[in-house]
Amino acid sequence: MTSFNRRSFMASALASTSILALPVHATEVPEFSRDTVISLARELASRDYAPRPSVPQDWLDMTYQDYQTRWFRNRDALWSDTNRSYNVDFFLPGLYFPRPIQINTVANNTAERVLFDLSLFDKTDKAPDLSIDDSLGYSGLRLRTELDQPNLKNEFCVYQGASYFRAIGLGNAYGLSARGLALKTGDPMGEEFPEFIEFWLESPAPGQRNMVIHALLDSPSVTGAYRFDITPGENCTMEIEATLFARGELNHVGLGPLTSMFLFDQTNRTRFDDFRPAVHDSDGLLVQNGHGEILWRPLANPKQLQISSFVDENPRGFGLMQRARKFSDFADLEANYHKRPCLWVEPKGDWGKGAVTLVEIPADQEIYDNIVAYWRPDTPYAAGSQVDLAYRLTWGHEPDLQLPKVVNTSGGARVFGDPGRIMTLDFADHPLLAGGPDGIDVHISSPNVETSSGVLQRNPETGGLRLAFSFDPGERDLVELRAQLRKDGQMASEVWLYRWTA
């Protein structure tokens, strides 16, 4: 199972435009704790943002193929010669990773720097000769531990590039990513990419299931101290604490940001000449808002940038899901899109007023991550302010929110009768729908057009129900649609939200 692919490289290449400041290293601090990183972030924010040195030019001039000619030797991983429950592998800098990070280990409340060592990497006979100087360091790290195979440490989590990180549950293949923080995503003046510049890895005891990582974040607008308590398994869970220090006003900040890829499925299949029926890491945004309402918004690959805001107060959770789970949904033997994880964000404490924000960016190839989702606070954070956050990330299975869910959305032109479009929604088999269409009320609405009342039928393939309805967009380029099933006046499905575009 590999954590490295060309698309993750492209995302990191975009992120590498941020130039970062030089931290005060943990080796100068006699005792290490989370407060150590908070103090470093506070002190860093008190200074003007300054560029951090990059690696030598020959490292930056490597091609993608050059970079792949060297790889870390797992048998020499951090803690490989101990009985600690985790091993840690490292990644080289260069190419899309111009500025190395600093990595430290922590044992008995004392931090110790991990020195860069090129001899830990094997290479092919095509590997280019590279210069060595004091500017070199690693670009990221990979966690390995025993998962479902005794005495074998397998990977499940990677940190590399800006503040990006990825994880998987058992049986998953790497897919979407999370970030420490998003700034100005989709803004006309361009996005700012904060970067984790230093890590502290708490040395795990033999048999310890969780792994604790601290990270220092820096950016022109903000610094931050992060603590990740990571537990792998059927799902990989991360308990995250973050303390941010705003250098300037943060008027467009994204909390709990997720980044994924959606190229096409049945809703836009005709735009792509491809042997596969679908290509995506995630197929929808799931939201449980502060009122307990459950929203499902299928993802789109629009022809123009789209930004959608789902206004809320104190959201219970949101995330990007991959509901297509059969090989036949994708027919891709290499990418294994049907094994990509879902990722669910659960805020802790009061996140106040704001909006779950979905950014959908046009893309013509699957190497581009074109989907971003995050929580955007309603009130900007003032310059000089401190912001304390806590939330949980769950990588793997979709959360069970109890209501019947939409497992597929399809649409197309009406072939017979009046002009217009037909939409079909397939709801999963569920006890609430066991009686079939009888007793189920259909609620369909749109602020833009009139819709048909809808037809609800049993789908023999899924065992659930299928809702079909039509609308005529006329000359409109955009139509917002909403549908939900109700039974005895109560919710009998999540709310389906869809933006049709011409």
C-alpha positions, -999 to 999 in steps of 0.1 A, spaced: 0 0 0 17 32 -11 10 67 1 26 85 -29 9 93 -61 11 120 -88 -21 137 -77 -9 142 -41 22 157 -56 1 182 -77 -18 193 -46 14 198 -27 29 218 -56 0 243 -53 6 244 -15 43 250 -18 38 287 -28 38 296 9 72 307 23 77 300 60 94 314 90 122 297 109 110 283 142 127 281 176 135 244 178 124 221 207 160 211 214 164 245 230 136 238 255 145 216 286 111 200 291 86 194 263 47 196 266 19 209 245 25 243 261 59 243 245 44 243 210 18 269 220 46 292 233 66 287 201 35 296 180 28 327 201 63 339 199 65 332 161 33 353 156 49 382 174 75 385 147 71 395 111 66 366 88 100 357 72 110 332 45 125 299 54 155 286 33 148 260 6 169 230 -4 197 233 -31 186 240 -67 195 206 -80 170 191 -56 143 215 -69 152 207 -105 144 170 -102 116 156 -124 88 135 -110 106 104 -123 139 116 -107 121 119 -73 108 84 -76 143 69 -80 149 71 -42 127 57 -15 130 53 23 143 19 35 116 7 59 138 -16 79 157 15 91 127 34 102 126 55 134 122 31 163 127 0 141 154 -12 165 132 -9 195 100 -26 209 80 6 205 46 0 189 52 24 159 77 29 132 81 62 113 94 65 77 105 98 61 102 115 27 128 134 8 125 171 0 129 186 -35 107 189 -65 73 201 -51 87 202 -15 112 230 -15 115 237 22 122 208 46 104 204 79 121 197 113 112 165 131 118 157 168 111 128 191 99 132 226 107 108 255 105 115 292 94 151 284 126 157 265 127 165 228 155 154 205 160 164 169 159 138 142 188 145 118 186 142 81 203 111 67 203 105 29 218 70 35 184 58 48 171 59 12 177 32 -14 179 43 -51 180 30 -86 209 33 -111 190 62 -127 190 83 -95 206 117 -101 236 128 -80 225 155 -55 244 180 -35 244 178 3 244 208 27 229 220 60 197 232 44 185 196 38 158 179 59 128 156 54 96 168 37 72 145 55 66 114 76 46 82 75 32 62 104 33 24 106 20 1 133 3 -34 137 -31 -32 122 -48 -65 113 -16 -86 108 4 -95 139 41 -86 139 38 -66 107 37 -28 109 16 -14 80 12 23 71 -20 42 77 -12 79 80 10 104 61 19 140 67 35 158 37 32 191 19 19 224 35 -5 213 63 -19 183 44 -22 149 59 -40 116 50 -51 85 68 -71 53 61 -92 27 80 -87 -10 75 -93 -20 39 -91 15 25 -68 29 -1 -55 65 3 -79 91 -11 -89 125 2 -68 147 25 -73 169 55 -54 201 63 -45 219 94 -61 251 82 -75 267 50 -72 304 42 -89 323 15 -100 292 -5 -115 303 -38 -108 340 -32 -100 360 -64 -66 372 -50 -55 336 -44 -53 311 -16 -28 311 13 -14 277 23 -3 275 59 24 249 65 34 225 93 71 235 98 80 213 128 68 181 143 73 164 177 65 127 179 58 113 214 77 80 217 50 53 221 53 25 247 53 -12 236 18 -22 227 5 14 228 -24 17 203 -25 55 198 2 79 186 5 115 197 20 141 173 25 178 179 29 203 150 39 239 146 21 258 118 32 290 102 19 313 74 19 350 66 -15 354 83 -14 330 113 6 306 134 -7 276 152 1 248 177 -16 214 169 -19 182 189 -30 150 171 -40 119 191 -42 92 165 -58 57 169 -58 34 138 -82 6 133 -114 -2 114 -117 36 114 -87 58 120 -97 85 145 -78 117 153 -85 138 183 -72 173 174 -65 203 195 -54 235 178 -44 269 192 -41 297 165 -25 331 168 -36 356 141 -9 378 127 -35 398 108 -73 397 105 -85 363 94 -117 371 75 -118 339 54 -106 310 75 -115 274 70 -117 251 100 -115 213 97 -107 216 60 -110 186 37 -97 183 1 -108 156 -24 -113 149 -61 -145 145 -81 -141 142 -119 -173 125 -131 -202 101 -123 -236 95 -138 -246 132 -134 -218 144 -158 -206 112 -175 -212 125 -210 -184 152 -207 -156 125 -204 -144 100 -230 -134 74 -204 -138 36 -201 -148 39 -165 -183 47 -153 -171 71 -126 -139 87 -113 -139 103 -78 -124 100 -43 -156 114 -28 -192 117 -42 -210 139 -17 -209 164 12 -227 151 43 -238 176 70 -255 172 103 -264 208 113 -270 223 147 -307 215 145 -301 178 138 -311 181 101 -291 158 79 -281 172 45 -267 154 15 -252 174 -14 -238 153 -43 -206 167 -56 -201 183 -90 -173 191 -114 -186 224 -127 -176 243 -158 -171 273 -136 -160 277 -100 -188 270 -75 -190 280 -39 -219 268 -17 -225 278 19 -248 259 43 -254 284 70 -256 270 105 -248 274 142 -228 249 162 -227 221 135 -227 186 148 -206 173 120 -197 175 83 -176 155 59 -169 142 24 -182 107 18 -176 80 -8 -209 61 -10 -201 42 -42 -186 10 -28 -186 -16 -56 -158 -22 -80 -183 -20 -108 -190 16 -98 -156 25 -112 -142 -6 -130 -106 6 -121 -82 -21 -111 -54 3 -102 -70 33 -85 -95 12 -64 -118 42 -60 -144 20 -43 -119 17 -14 -114 54 -7 -122 64 28 -150 87 40 -139 116 63 -161 130 90 -154 161 111 -170 164 146 -166 198 162 -161 199 200 -174 228 220 -191 259 206 -181 268 170 -208 295 169 -224 309 137 -210 302 103 -214 280 73 -202 246 61 -186 258 28 -181 236 -3 -158 248 -31 -160 229 -64 -133 237 -89 -134 227 -126 -110 199 -134 -103 179 -166 -80 152 -151 -81 131 -120 -47 142 -108 -62 175 -95 -79 178 -61 -108 201 -70 -131 197 -40 -127 216 -7 -150 215 23 -146 234 56 -163 254 84 -162 291 78 -169 312 110 -193 340 105 -172 365 125 -135 371 114 -108 365 139 -91 398 148 -54 405 144 -35 395 175 -63 371 187 -59 336 201 -83 309 189 -86 275 206 -103 247 187 -110 210 192 -125 184 169 -124 148 159 -116 133 124 -128 98 115 -113 82 84 -130 51 70 -167 43 72 -195 68 69 -211 77 102 -245 61 109 -269 90 112 -299 67 114 -319 80 84 -322 64 49 -295 79 27 -293 87 -10 -269 62 -25 -271 74 -61 -282 105 -81 -288 105 -118 -301 129 -143 -308 134 -180 -330 150 -206 -367 140 -209 -369 118 -240 -407 118 -244 -434 144 -237 -427 179 -225 -391 193 -226 -371 193 -194 -349 172 -172 -355 140 -152 -337 134 -118 -337 101 -100 -326 95 -64 -320 60 -50 -325 57 -13 -308 28 5 -328 0 20 -338 9 55 -364 -1 81 -382 32 77 -389 24 41 -397 -13 46 -433 -8 38 -426 5 3 -439 38 -11 -472 35 8 -474 61 36 -443 79 24 -447 116 16 -425 132 -10 -414 168 -6 -397 183 -36 -390 220 -40 -369 246 -59 -366 284 -56 -360 286 -94 -385 264 -112 -416 243 -108 -411 205 -104 -433 175 -109 -448 159 -78 -425 129 -82 -429 92 -85 -417 68 -57 -411 32 -65 -394 2 -51 -360 -4 -67 -355 -42 -69 -317 -39 -74 -311 -20 -41 -341 -30 -21 -347 7 -13 -369 33 -29 -363 54 -61 -377 89 -64 -380 103 -99 -392 138 -108 -388 163 -136 -383 200 -141 -378 224 -170 -349 248 -165 -359 268 -196 -331 293 -204 -317 291 -169 -281 281 -163 -286 271 -127 -314 254 -107 -313 246 -70 -333 215 -60 -343 200 -27 -360 167 -19 -369 147 12 -391 117 22 -413 120 53 -434 95 72 -461 104 97 -449 139 97 -413 129 106 -381 128 86 -378 95 67 -347 104 48 -318 129 47 -324 161 28 -311 159 -8 -297 191 -21 -286 195 -57 -274 223 -80 -281 216 -116 -261 236 -141 -265 238 -179 
